[in-house]
Amino acid sequence: MPKQKAKPDITWEHYSRVDPTNRNKVKCNYFQKIMFGGVNRIKHHLSGTKKDIAECIVVDETIKQLFLGLLMGFEEEKAKAKDSECFEVMSDEENTQLDGTLNPFVKKRTQTMMNRTVKDRDPVIRGICQLLYGEAL
């Protein structure tokens, strides 16, 4: 099946490319200012959020609200995708049936106490100090 072309973003109705070879160099159709950035940065410019870019002072309030809504929708989708589970959660009954199957392969490790780690470093630090003192560095 052939790959479908992505639907063009409505942001490009409000911007134009300055350089055809550099897709990140764009000009605001309202502000007439040339700037660098992707579609997300352009949306922040038009919505007036002042996030990573100055707000467009010439754009109409309806357009600001439109792009603010687009940004909020994007943030909500991003949060949903982050919260969604990638794996199926097993019930306790299913979990107990599988419990112990990997025990021969799992090694229990104990955490080294901080005091022991510091004690192991003390002779090394003493040696370094003696070297520096002995060489009068």
Buried (B, 14 or more C-beta within 10 A) or exposed (E): EEEEEEEEBEBEEBBEEEEEEEEBBBBBBBBEEEBEBEBBBBBBBBBBBEEEBEBBEEBEEEBBEBBBEBBEEEEEEEEEEEEEEEEEEEEEEEEEEEEEEEEEEEEEEEEEEEEEEEEEEEEEEEEEEEEEEEEEE
